[in-house]
Amino acid sequence: MKELAELCIKYVGGAQNIKSVSHCATRLRLTLADQSKVDEAALMNITGVMKVMQVGTQTQIVVGSDAPELYGVVSKMVDAGKAGGTVPDDEYTAQDKKKKWSAKALVGKFFDACSSMFTPLVPAFTAAGLLKAILAVLVALNLVTNSTTEYIIINYVSDTIFYFLPIALGVTAATYFNCNKFIAAAICAMFVHPTYTGMVDAGEPVTFFGIPVVLYNYSSTVFPTILTVWFMSYVERFARKISPKVVKAILEPMLTLLITFPVGLLILGPIGAVLGDVLMNAVGALETVVPWLVPTVIGATTPFLVFVGMHRAVGTLETMQIAQMGYSSILGVGNLPSNIAQGAATIALSLKSKDEKVKPLAFSAGVTALCGITEPALYGFTSRNKKSLIATVIGGGLGGLYAGLTHVVRFAKGAPGLPTLPVFIDLNNSMNLVNAIISAAIGFVVAFVIAMVWIKPEEVK
């Protein structure tokens, strides 16, 4: 793993070129100061690297299930490498500045921001989601009831990451905006402090030096935190610049906190809350008018979203919906039949292949996809065989259509696959899980049959 990490760092321009490091289940994600220093050809020749992609300002290196371990090694090496210097700031020519604000660049920055801020939180979301799924199973089996202390404790623990999302997101946002993580966490904690939530619950008018405070329940919100930390990053630079060296260690953090918190509380917090409400209302309206549309589109296009790394950006909306509404109908519902379809198509390739080396690899990748991790199947097989990819798209789309028509929702995050089916358990609607399973079965059967009938053995490589 050490050798792999050294080569990855070397071929992206060295530790000094790496501004931040993150990862997901299968990818090492590097935000670089200068992407022109990336040697993609050399990276692709490294044993263990499946794919290299440029997404926004990120370089993503797909390495499969070793990504979390690789992240740990790379992070330590990057920190050690930076000890002798600092990461260079982005330098732009007049033409570069124009490109920086182009529509393409802004879209890339949006996806990069979503990925950078939310990817580190995915393990916590997944753990909380699976804990909630276990609780649902215990209730369904009548092993606990919602009046027992066991239920109450497990339930509030599984909700903690969502309730205190402003604090956790404040840390990752500060990492992305390159400002002090702990000051950001302290500032964002004001949104969920017991005194403030008590004011919200009381519902009585509150002013701050004569300025009305908009009382809003910020627990589980996203935009208020992002806007506040973004503003804080500029305040911190200003405070650093004007603070005398002799008192910089004291004055800089004090000014940062003193200037940021009232702006966040009085202006940016309410603006972010309105943005979140507008977005969630739009999602709700879409569900009401055409509930089948989003799951169908997601079911059909998930392989392409994963291929370019956009599934994390869409996942941001899902996180917001679960946090604020308690369920999601956006990503995971369509993801499930798509992942199952990809697993089915890849297993079909294994059965069709006459190459004894390909057969076990394809079968293993297919089973992994059935468990919710599709990158090995996508990059290793279906993206190289158009017919299997088409089978995946059709199977995932039809499965998503069924899920949409039957209003399937899921109540927690987690890689959509067979092991995470319990997140679809609805204690008030037993058919929700049944319909989720049916949508997955449709994805599997359709993709498997198309692949088996259409693909010829000699086409499997």
LINDA-V821497 format. One record per residue. N is the residue number from 1. D_FIRST is the distance of its C-alpha to the first C-alpha in whole Angstrom. Layout:
BEGIN
n d_first
N D_FIRST
N D_FIRST
END
This chain:
BEGIN
n d_first
1 0
2 4
3 5
4 5
5 6
6 9
7 10
8 11
9 12
10 14
11 16
12 17
13 19
14 17
15 17
16 20
17 21
18 19
19 21
20 19
21 16
22 16
23 15
24 17
25 16
26 15
27 14
28 13
29 16
30 17
31 21
32 21
33 24
34 25
35 24
36 25
37 23
38 20
39 20
40 19
41 20
42 17
43 15
44 16
45 16
46 12
47 11
48 10
49 12
50 15
51 17
52 18
53 21
54 23
55 24
56 27
57 25
58 22
59 19
60 17
61 14
62 14
63 11
64 13
65 12
66 9
67 10
68 11
69 8
70 6
71 10
72 10
73 7
74 9
75 13
76 12
77 12
78 15
79 17
80 17
81 17
82 20
83 22
84 24
85 25
86 25
87 24
88 27
89 29
90 30
91 33
92 35
93 38
94 41
95 40
96 36
97 38
98 40
99 37
100 35
101 38
102 38
103 38
104 35
105 33
106 35
107 34
108 30
109 30
110 31
111 28
112 26
113 28
114 28
115 24
116 23
117 26
118 25
119 22
120 21
121 24
122 23
123 21
124 25
125 27
126 25
127 26
128 29
129 30
130 29
131 31
132 34
133 34
134 34
135 37
136 39
137 38
138 40
139 43
140 43
141 43
142 46
143 44
144 44
145 46
146 46
147 48
148 46
149 45
150 41
151 42
152 42
153 39
154 37
155 38
156 38
157 34
158 33
159 35
160 34
161 31
162 34
163 36
164 35
165 33
166 34
167 33
168 29
169 30
170 31
171 28
172 26
173 29
174 29
175 25
176 26
177 29
178 28
179 30
180 30
181 29
182 31
183 34
184 33
185 33
186 36
187 38
188 37
189 37
190 41
191 41
192 41
193 42
194 45
195 48
196 47
197 47
198 50
199 52
200 50
201 52
202 55
203 55
204 58
205 58
206 55
207 56
208 54
209 56
210 59
211 56
212 55
213 52
214 51
215 50
216 47
217 45
218 41
219 39
220 37
221 38
222 35
223 37
224 39
225 36
226 34
227 38
228 38
229 35
230 35
231 38
232 37
233 35
234 38
235 40
236 37
237 37
238 41
239 41
240 39
241 41
242 44
243 43
244 45
245 42
246 44
247 43
248 40
249 38
250 41
251 43
252 40
253 38
254 42
255 43
256 40
257 41
258 44
259 44
260 42
261 43
262 46
263 45
264 43
265 45
266 48
267 47
268 43
269 43
270 46
271 45
272 42
273 43
274 46
275 43
276 41
277 44
278 45
279 42
280 42
281 46
282 45
283 43
284 45
285 48
286 46
287 45
288 49
289 50
290 48
291 45
292 44
293 43
294 40
295 38
296 39
297 38
298 35
299 35
300 35
301 33
302 30
303 28
304 29
305 28
306 25
307 24
308 25
309 24
310 27
311 27
312 26
313 29
314 31
315 29
316 30
317 34
318 33
319 32
320 35
321 37
322 36
323 36
324 40
325 41
326 39
327 38
328 37
329 38
330 36
331 33
332 32
333 35
334 35
335 31
336 32
337 34
338 32
339 28
340 30
341 32
342 29
343 28
344 31
345 31
346 28
347 29
348 32
349 30
350 29
351 32
352 34
353 31
354 33
355 29
356 28
357 24
358 25
359 27
360 24
361 21
362 24
363 25
364 22
365 21
366 25
367 25
368 22
369 24
370 27
371 25
372 24
373 21
374 22
375 20
376 19
377 22
378 23
379 21
380 21
381 25
382 27
383 27
384 27
385 30
386 33
387 35
388 32
389 32
390 35
391 35
392 33
393 35
394 38
395 37
396 35
397 38
398 41
399 39
400 38
401 42
402 43
403 41
404 43
405 46
406 46
407 44
408 41
409 39
410 36
411 36
412 32
413 29
414 26
415 25
416 28
417 28
418 30
419 28
420 29
421 33
422 34
423 34
424 37
425 39
426 42
427 44
428 47
429 47
430 45
431 45
432 42
433 40
434 42
435 42
436 38
437 38
438 41
439 39
440 36
441 38
442 39
443 36
444 35
445 38
446 39
447 36
448 36
449 39
450 39
451 36
452 38
453 41
454 40
455 37
456 38
457 36
458 35
459 34
460 31
461 28
END
